[in-house]
Amino acid sequence: MKKIAIHGFGRIGRSALRVALQRGLFTPAAISDIKDVSTLAALFAVDSNYGRWPEEVRADEKGFSIGDHTIPYFNAAKELPDWRALEVDLVVDCTGRATTRAGAQAHLDRGAQRVLISAASKTLQDADAVLMAGINLDRFDPEQHKIVSMASCTTNALAPVVKIVLENWGIQHGLFSTIHAYTNTQSLTDQPMKDRRDSWAAAENIIPSSSGAAKALKFIWPELKVTGKAYRVPVRTGSIVELNAVTERPTSRDEVIAALRTAAGTAPLKGVLDVLEEEWASSRIVGDSHSSIVDLPLVQVYEGTFISVAAWYDNEFGFANRLAEVAQHLTA
């Protein structure tokens, strides 16, 4: 069996491990980070968003014991682990810092056969491919794709909707807005930050932000004319993205809803996309494994060619499910 390592044991790294173990997708050959292993183990054992892990979690100088699983830990504060010596085939980089080719290449230089980046690469040249489950994972080329980006949680939420609209009615141009849970890039209290808007307390403010999802979508569909923005809001997890677009061909609300229902129940989007038939708030989708959960009551069509589709997503857990799935796929 090919070996997978997780580098970066923050929000996404820990969530990806939960998914991998819960679903039996893989047990990491190693985990690496720059923090002390006992604190990381405690954060995995008790998660503010997803509760307690059902098995005993212990840590020592060698690594983690999670139930019957023993996972070596390596402190990467000074250098990356020797992936070659560990015979690691794939490193899942969850640090958010390997978005340039140089950052990802460091894993290959240390002996990994492939790198999966849990973020959007800065440019298309910074990765060999941008691959997302349900969208274009069938394009994976083991010989050519050594550095693979899975883009962002917002991109993974938006892409299924874009795919359905493109394939059924085309898109002349569009604008999306994501209402996104706060993240570790923000501040808990008011203090000067690199991005001025992030200087205000994340749990007390609605904070306009940028989104790289539009650029990442163009990596998949180069001719796509869609742009967008983000607003960070005071929730721990659970976000929603809304696509407003002018289509090339007319449609109706009933037709759009029917297409979304069909896509959610059939390959390749089954398990990636879901639909909500009733009215809900964000707590409904916390812990949901889907990347994109369309709120059907919010679907609107105006004058036949202006459509609005909103999709919920647990920006941590939904993305972590796809990350673990894609990691398994790349090592199959």
C-alpha positions as CSV (number, residue, x, y, z in Angstrom):
1,M,0.0,0.0,0.0
2,K,1.3,3.4,-0.9
3,K,2.2,5.8,2.0
4,I,0.5,9.1,2.6
5,A,1.9,11.8,5.0
6,I,0.2,14.9,6.4
7,H,2.3,18.0,6.7
8,G,0.7,20.8,8.7
9,F,-1.6,19.7,11.5
10,G,-3.8,22.7,11.8
11,R,-7.6,23.0,11.2
12,I,-7.5,21.2,7.8
13,G,-4.8,18.7,8.6
14,R,-6.6,17.5,11.7
15,S,-10.0,17.4,10.0
16,A,-8.4,15.5,7.1
17,L,-7.1,12.9,9.6
18,R,-10.5,12.6,11.2
19,V,-12.0,11.9,7.8
20,A,-9.3,9.5,6.8
21,L,-9.6,7.4,9.9
22,Q,-13.4,7.6,10.2
23,R,-13.9,6.5,6.6
24,G,-11.0,4.1,6.5
25,L,-9.4,5.9,3.5
26,F,-5.9,5.7,4.9
27,T,-3.7,5.9,8.0
28,P,-0.9,8.4,7.6
29,A,2.6,7.1,7.5
30,A,3.7,10.3,9.3
31,I,2.4,13.7,10.5
32,S,4.7,16.7,10.6
33,D,4.2,20.2,12.0
34,I,6.2,22.8,14.0
35,K,4.3,22.6,17.3
36,D,4.7,20.2,20.2
37,V,3.1,16.8,19.7
38,S,1.2,16.7,23.0
39,T,-0.7,19.9,22.2
40,L,-1.4,18.8,18.7
41,A,-2.8,15.5,20.1
42,A,-5.0,17.3,22.5
43,L,-6.4,19.5,19.8
44,F,-7.2,16.4,17.7
45,A,-8.8,14.6,20.7
46,V,-11.1,17.5,21.5
47,D,-12.2,19.7,18.6
48,S,-14.3,22.9,19.2
49,N,-16.2,22.4,16.0
50,Y,-16.6,18.6,15.8
51,G,-16.4,17.4,19.4
52,R,-14.4,14.6,21.0
53,W,-12.7,11.8,19.1
54,P,-14.3,8.5,20.2
55,E,-11.1,6.7,20.9
56,E,-8.2,7.3,23.3
57,V,-5.6,9.8,21.9
58,R,-2.1,9.7,23.4
59,A,1.2,11.3,22.4
60,D,4.8,10.7,23.2
61,E,8.1,11.9,21.7
62,K,7.7,9.4,18.8
63,G,4.2,10.4,17.7
64,F,0.5,9.8,18.2
65,S,-1.5,6.8,19.4
66,I,-5.1,7.1,18.2
67,G,-7.1,4.0,19.2
68,D,-5.3,1.2,17.5
69,H,-3.4,3.5,15.1
70,T,0.2,4.6,15.8
71,I,1.4,7.5,13.7
72,P,4.9,8.9,13.8
73,Y,5.3,12.6,14.4
74,F,8.2,14.8,13.0
75,N,8.9,18.3,14.1
76,A,9.5,20.3,10.9
77,A,10.6,23.5,12.5
78,K,14.1,23.2,11.2
79,E,13.7,21.0,8.1
80,L,11.1,18.8,6.3
81,P,11.1,15.1,7.2
82,D,13.2,12.8,5.0
83,W,10.2,11.6,3.0
84,R,12.5,9.3,1.0
85,A,13.7,7.4,4.1
86,L,10.1,7.1,5.2
87,E,9.1,5.8,1.7
88,V,6.3,8.4,1.5
89,D,4.5,8.4,-1.9
90,L,2.3,11.5,-1.3
91,V,2.5,14.4,1.1
92,V,-0.7,16.3,1.8
93,D,0.5,19.8,2.5
94,C,-2.0,21.5,4.8
95,T,0.1,24.4,5.9
96,G,-1.4,26.9,3.4
97,R,2.1,27.9,2.5
98,A,3.0,25.6,-0.4
99,T,1.1,27.7,-2.9
100,T,4.2,28.4,-5.0
101,R,6.1,25.8,-7.0
102,A,9.2,26.3,-4.8
103,G,7.2,25.6,-1.6
104,A,5.7,22.4,-3.0
105,Q,8.9,21.3,-4.7
106,A,10.6,21.1,-1.3
107,H,8.6,18.0,-0.6
108,L,9.7,16.4,-3.8
109,D,13.3,17.3,-3.1
110,R,13.0,15.5,0.2
111,G,11.9,12.3,-1.6
112,A,8.1,12.4,-1.8
113,Q,6.8,11.2,-5.1
114,R,3.8,13.6,-5.2
115,V,2.4,16.6,-3.3
116,L,-1.3,17.5,-2.8
117,I,-1.8,21.1,-1.8
118,S,-4.8,21.9,0.3
119,A,-5.0,25.4,-1.1
120,A,-5.1,27.3,-4.4
121,S,-1.7,27.7,-6.1
122,K,-0.8,31.3,-6.7
123,T,-0.6,30.7,-10.5
124,L,-1.3,27.8,-12.8
125,Q,2.5,27.5,-13.2
126,D,2.9,26.8,-9.5
127,A,1.2,23.4,-9.8
128,D,1.2,20.7,-12.5
129,A,-2.6,20.4,-12.2
130,V,-5.6,21.8,-10.3
131,L,-7.9,18.8,-9.6
132,M,-11.2,18.6,-7.8
133,A,-13.4,15.6,-7.0
134,G,-16.5,15.6,-9.2
135,I,-15.1,18.3,-11.5
136,N,-12.0,17.1,-13.3
137,L,-10.3,14.4,-11.2
138,D,-10.5,12.1,-14.2
139,R,-7.7,14.2,-15.8
140,F,-5.1,13.1,-13.3
141,D,-1.9,12.0,-15.1
142,P,0.4,10.1,-12.7
143,E,3.4,10.8,-15.0
144,Q,2.9,14.5,-15.4
145,H,1.1,15.6,-12.2
146,K,3.6,15.7,-9.4
147,I,2.3,18.9,-7.7
148,V,-1.4,18.9,-7.5
149,S,-3.5,21.8,-6.1
150,M,-7.0,21.1,-4.8
151,A,-7.8,24.8,-4.7
152,S,-9.9,26.3,-1.8
153,C,-13.0,25.3,0.1
154,T,-14.9,28.1,-1.7
155,T,-13.7,26.9,-5.1
156,N,-14.8,23.4,-4.3
157,A,-18.3,24.7,-3.2
158,L,-18.6,26.9,-6.3
159,A,-17.3,24.6,-9.0
160,P,-20.1,22.1,-9.0
161,V,-22.7,24.9,-9.5
162,V,-20.5,26.5,-12.2
163,K,-20.2,23.1,-13.9
164,I,-23.9,22.5,-14.0
165,V,-24.8,26.0,-15.2
166,L,-22.0,25.9,-17.9
167,E,-23.0,22.5,-19.2
168,N,-26.8,23.3,-19.3
169,W,-27.1,27.0,-20.2
170,G,-23.6,28.5,-20.6
171,I,-22.4,31.6,-18.7
172,Q,-21.9,35.0,-20.3
173,H,-20.5,36.5,-17.1
174,G,-21.1,36.2,-13.4
175,L,-20.4,37.4,-9.9
176,F,-20.2,35.3,-6.7
177,S,-20.1,36.3,-3.1
178,T,-19.1,34.0,-0.2
179,I,-20.2,34.6,3.3
180,H,-17.4,32.8,5.1
181,A,-16.6,31.7,8.6
182,Y,-13.7,33.4,10.2
183,T,-10.3,31.8,10.0
184,N,-6.8,31.8,11.6
185,T,-5.7,34.5,9.2
186,Q,-7.8,37.0,11.2
187,S,-7.4,38.5,14.7
188,L,-9.2,37.6,17.9
189,T,-9.0,41.2,19.1
190,D,-8.4,44.5,17.4
191,Q,-4.8,44.9,16.4
192,P,-2.9,46.0,13.3
193,M,-2.8,43.3,10.6
194,K,-1.2,43.1,7.1
195,D,-4.7,43.4,5.6
196,R,-6.2,46.4,7.3
197,R,-9.7,45.0,7.4
198,D,-8.4,41.9,9.3
199,S,-7.3,44.3,12.0
200,W,-10.8,44.1,13.6
201,A,-11.9,41.3,15.9
202,A,-13.1,38.3,13.8
203,A,-15.8,37.3,16.2
204,E,-17.3,40.7,16.4
205,N,-17.3,42.0,12.8
206,I,-18.4,41.4,9.3
207,I,-15.1,41.7,7.4
208,P,-14.9,42.1,3.6
209,S,-12.1,40.0,2.2
210,S,-10.8,38.8,-1.1
211,S,-11.4,35.4,-2.7
212,G,-9.1,33.5,-5.0
213,A,-11.9,31.2,-6.2
214,A,-12.4,33.1,-9.4
215,K,-8.8,32.7,-10.4
216,A,-8.8,29.0,-9.5
217,L,-12.0,28.4,-11.5
218,K,-10.2,29.8,-14.6
219,F,-7.5,27.2,-14.1
220,I,-10.3,24.7,-14.9
221,W,-12.4,26.7,-17.3
222,P,-10.0,29.3,-18.9
223,E,-12.8,31.1,-20.8
224,L,-15.0,31.5,-17.7
225,K,-15.9,35.2,-17.0
226,V,-16.7,35.1,-13.3
227,T,-15.3,37.2,-10.5
228,G,-16.2,37.5,-6.8
229,K,-15.5,38.6,-3.3
230,A,-15.8,37.3,0.3
231,Y,-17.2,38.5,3.6
232,R,-15.9,36.9,6.8
233,V,-18.6,36.6,9.5
234,P,-18.6,35.6,13.2
235,V,-19.2,31.9,13.0
236,R,-16.6,29.2,13.7
237,T,-17.4,27.1,10.6
238,G,-20.2,26.9,8.0
239,S,-20.3,29.2,5.0
240,I,-22.4,29.9,1.9
241,V,-21.5,31.1,-1.6
242,E,-23.9,32.6,-4.1
243,L,-23.4,32.6,-7.8
244,N,-25.3,35.3,-9.8
245,A,-24.8,34.8,-13.5
246,V,-26.2,35.8,-16.9
247,T,-26.6,32.6,-19.0
248,E,-26.1,32.2,-22.7
249,R,-29.4,30.3,-23.1
250,P,-32.7,30.9,-21.3
251,T,-34.0,28.7,-18.6
252,S,-36.5,28.6,-15.7
253,R,-36.4,28.1,-12.0
254,D,-38.0,24.7,-12.2
255,E,-35.4,23.7,-14.9
256,V,-32.5,24.8,-12.8
257,I,-33.8,23.0,-9.7
258,A,-34.3,19.8,-11.7
259,A,-30.8,20.0,-13.1
260,L,-29.3,20.5,-9.6
261,R,-31.3,17.6,-8.1
262,T,-30.2,15.3,-10.9
263,A,-26.6,16.2,-10.6
264,A,-26.6,15.7,-6.9
265,G,-27.8,12.1,-7.3
266,T,-25.6,11.0,-10.2
267,A,-21.9,10.7,-11.0
268,P,-19.6,12.5,-11.0
269,L,-21.1,14.9,-8.5
270,K,-22.9,12.4,-6.2
271,G,-21.3,12.7,-2.8
272,V,-19.7,16.0,-3.7
273,L,-22.9,18.0,-4.3
274,D,-26.1,17.9,-2.3
275,V,-29.4,19.9,-2.2
276,L,-31.6,21.2,0.6
277,E,-35.3,21.1,-0.1
278,E,-36.3,23.1,3.0
279,E,-35.2,26.3,4.7
280,W,-32.2,26.0,7.0
281,A,-29.5,28.1,8.6
282,S,-25.7,27.5,8.7
283,S,-25.8,25.2,11.7
284,R,-27.5,22.6,9.5
285,I,-24.5,22.0,7.4
286,V,-21.7,21.9,10.1
287,G,-20.1,18.5,9.9
288,D,-21.6,17.8,6.5
289,S,-19.2,15.9,4.2
290,H,-20.4,17.5,0.9
291,S,-18.4,20.2,-0.8
292,S,-21.4,22.1,-2.0
293,I,-25.0,22.0,-0.6
294,V,-27.4,23.9,-2.8
295,D,-30.3,25.7,-1.0
296,L,-33.1,25.0,-3.5
297,P,-35.6,27.5,-1.9
298,L,-33.0,30.3,-2.6
299,V,-32.7,29.5,-6.4
300,Q,-34.0,32.4,-8.5
301,V,-34.2,33.0,-12.2
302,Y,-35.1,36.5,-13.6
303,E,-36.1,37.2,-17.2
304,G,-34.9,33.7,-18.2
305,T,-31.2,34.4,-18.4
306,F,-30.3,35.8,-14.9
307,I,-29.9,33.1,-12.4
308,S,-28.9,33.0,-8.7
309,V,-27.8,29.8,-6.9
310,A,-26.6,29.7,-3.3
311,A,-24.6,26.7,-1.9
312,W,-23.7,26.0,1.7
313,Y,-20.5,24.4,2.7
314,D,-18.7,23.4,5.9
315,N,-15.5,25.2,4.9
316,E,-13.4,22.8,7.1
317,F,-15.1,19.4,7.1
318,G,-16.5,19.4,3.6
319,F,-13.2,20.3,2.1
320,A,-11.3,17.8,4.4
321,N,-13.5,15.0,3.0
322,R,-12.5,15.9,-0.5
323,L,-8.9,16.2,0.5
324,A,-8.8,12.8,2.0
325,E,-10.6,11.3,-1.0
326,V,-8.3,12.9,-3.5
327,A,-5.3,11.8,-1.5
328,Q,-6.5,8.2,-1.7
329,H,-7.2,8.6,-5.4
330,L,-3.8,9.9,-6.2
331,T,-2.1,6.9,-4.5
332,A,-4.5,4.2,-5.8
